[in-house]
Amino acid sequence: MNGIHDMGGMQGAGPIVPEIDEPVFHEEWEKHVFAIDTAISCQGLYNTDEFRHAIERMNWREYLESSYYEHWLAAIETLLREKGIISTEELETRVKHVKEHPEAIANFPISNSPSQLAVRLEKLIRGRRPIRRVTGQTPRFKPGDAVAARNIHPVGHTRLPRYIRGKRGAIEKAHGSFALPDTNAHGLGKNPEPLYTVKFAAREVWGEQAAARDSIYVDLWESYLEPAS
């Protein structure tokens, strides 16, 4: 999707000012959003690609004016509505009630007893689930091969950034096969493909103003690539 969320390579947005000693969460509510997403994804109600695509569908003004975890919250609300877990009416009613009675949040009962879900969540956060897929598919490319990122403009979700489309590089590393985001985000199956790290000279991407010695590395699925002519 070509949208405002794909800001890689854009200019004119001002300098990046790193926050010194930046905390993991800036506000208490951000912790709750993280926990909600973890609990939902642990139950398999949606996958990471669906989640990213839901963020991409935010109104552009709302996207730019909201924070990182506000993006998460908007995506969670969108997906739960679309999957019939909650309705718009239920959500609006709950929000109205909390605005009128903020003490309802503080008085919400919290359980400290162990549960099956809590155990699963801890394993999910502390452990690593295998996401590489065994397909028996022979990779089309190998390290050192000259390739070009396809200049395509998908209507739906993709992990092929705009700034790299049409640029030439070389395969740096082959990682095996992983679910293809372009289909996984839309319920069209995982359709695993070989995934590669591709090295691009900075000047190939940014032009002569880039340093000659600099390079960038982008992870790209096989269908995003073609042999460099």
GIJO-V89599 format. One record per residue. N is the residue number from 1. PHI is phi in whole degrees, -180 to 180 (none if undefined). NEAR is the number of other C-alpha atoms within 10 Angstrom. Layout:
BEGIN
N | PHI | NEAR
N | PHI | NEAR
END
This chain:
BEGIN
1 | none | 20
2 | -92 | 15
3 | -146 | 13
4 | -66 | 16
5 | -66 | 14
6 | -87 | 15
7 | -95 | 13
8 | -58 | 11
9 | 85 | 11
10 | -73 | 10
11 | -120 | 8
12 | 88 | 5
13 | -92 | 7
14 | 92 | 6
15 | -71 | 7
16 | -89 | 6
17 | -112 | 6
18 | -62 | 7
19 | -88 | 7
20 | -69 | 6
21 | 54 | 6
22 | -62 | 8
23 | -76 | 8
24 | -63 | 8
25 | -125 | 11
26 | -87 | 10
27 | -132 | 10
28 | -62 | 8
29 | -65 | 12
30 | -65 | 17
31 | -61 | 13
32 | -68 | 13
33 | -64 | 16
34 | -60 | 14
35 | -66 | 13
36 | -62 | 15
37 | -63 | 16
38 | -63 | 16
39 | -64 | 17
40 | -70 | 15
41 | -66 | 17
42 | -63 | 17
43 | -89 | 12
44 | 74 | 9
45 | -74 | 13
46 | -155 | 19
47 | -108 | 17
48 | -60 | 12
49 | -70 | 21
50 | -62 | 21
51 | -62 | 20
52 | -63 | 18
53 | -67 | 20
54 | -65 | 20
55 | -64 | 21
56 | -64 | 21
57 | -90 | 18
58 | -65 | 18
59 | -56 | 11
60 | -60 | 12
61 | -68 | 9
62 | -63 | 12
63 | -62 | 18
64 | -71 | 13
65 | -92 | 8
66 | -111 | 11
67 | -90 | 11
68 | -56 | 10
69 | -77 | 18
70 | -68 | 17
71 | -61 | 19
72 | -60 | 20
73 | -63 | 18
74 | -62 | 18
75 | -66 | 22
76 | -60 | 21
77 | -61 | 16
78 | -60 | 19
79 | -69 | 19
80 | -67 | 16
81 | -68 | 16
82 | -65 | 12
83 | -93 | 11
84 | 76 | 9
85 | -78 | 10
86 | -133 | 14
87 | -106 | 15
88 | -60 | 14
89 | -64 | 10
90 | -62 | 11
91 | -65 | 13
92 | -65 | 11
93 | -64 | 11
94 | -66 | 12
95 | -63 | 13
96 | -61 | 12
97 | -65 | 12
98 | -67 | 13
99 | -64 | 11
100 | -80 | 10
101 | -134 | 11
102 | -60 | 12
103 | -67 | 10
104 | -62 | 12
105 | -71 | 10
106 | -65 | 9
107 | -93 | 8
108 | -67 | 8
109 | -65 | 8
110 | -116 | 7
111 | -98 | 7
112 | -103 | 7
113 | -80 | 6
114 | -67 | 8
115 | -145 | 10
116 | -61 | 7
117 | -65 | 12
118 | -60 | 13
119 | -64 | 10
120 | -65 | 13
121 | -65 | 19
122 | -63 | 11
123 | -64 | 13
124 | -65 | 15
125 | -75 | 11
126 | -84 | 8
127 | -101 | 9
128 | -130 | 8
129 | -86 | 9
130 | -67 | 6
131 | -119 | 9
132 | -71 | 15
133 | -108 | 15
134 | -91 | 11
135 | -117 | 13
136 | 77 | 8
137 | -76 | 11
138 | -83 | 10
139 | -58 | 15
140 | -74 | 12
141 | -120 | 20
142 | -135 | 13
143 | -53 | 13
144 | 99 | 13
145 | -66 | 14
146 | -82 | 18
147 | -135 | 22
148 | -133 | 21
149 | -74 | 25
150 | -65 | 18
151 | -93 | 15
152 | -120 | 12
153 | -135 | 13
154 | -61 | 11
155 | -76 | 10
156 | -96 | 15
157 | -73 | 21
158 | -153 | 22
159 | -108 | 16
160 | -97 | 25
161 | -68 | 17
162 | -61 | 20
163 | -68 | 16
164 | -104 | 20
165 | -66 | 17
166 | 84 | 18
167 | -91 | 16
168 | -102 | 22
169 | -153 | 26
170 | -141 | 22
171 | -66 | 22
172 | -95 | 19
173 | -158 | 16
174 | -104 | 18
175 | -106 | 14
176 | 98 | 18
177 | -102 | 23
178 | -139 | 18
179 | -55 | 20
180 | -81 | 22
181 | -57 | 26
182 | -62 | 24
183 | -102 | 18
184 | -63 | 20
185 | -74 | 23
186 | -119 | 15
187 | 69 | 12
188 | -103 | 11
189 | 99 | 13
190 | -75 | 16
191 | 41 | 15
192 | -59 | 21
193 | -133 | 23
194 | -60 | 23
195 | -116 | 23
196 | -129 | 25
197 | -94 | 18
198 | -114 | 26
199 | -96 | 20
200 | -121 | 22
201 | -65 | 20
202 | -58 | 18
203 | -71 | 16
204 | -65 | 17
205 | -90 | 19
206 | -106 | 13
207 | 94 | 11
208 | -67 | 10
209 | -73 | 8
210 | -81 | 14
211 | -68 | 12
212 | -63 | 12
213 | -88 | 8
214 | -85 | 10
215 | -139 | 15
216 | -126 | 14
217 | -122 | 16
218 | -129 | 16
219 | -84 | 17
220 | -134 | 20
221 | -76 | 26
222 | -61 | 18
223 | -70 | 14
224 | -83 | 17
225 | -118 | 22
226 | -146 | 16
227 | -59 | 15
228 | -73 | 15
229 | -82 | 7
END
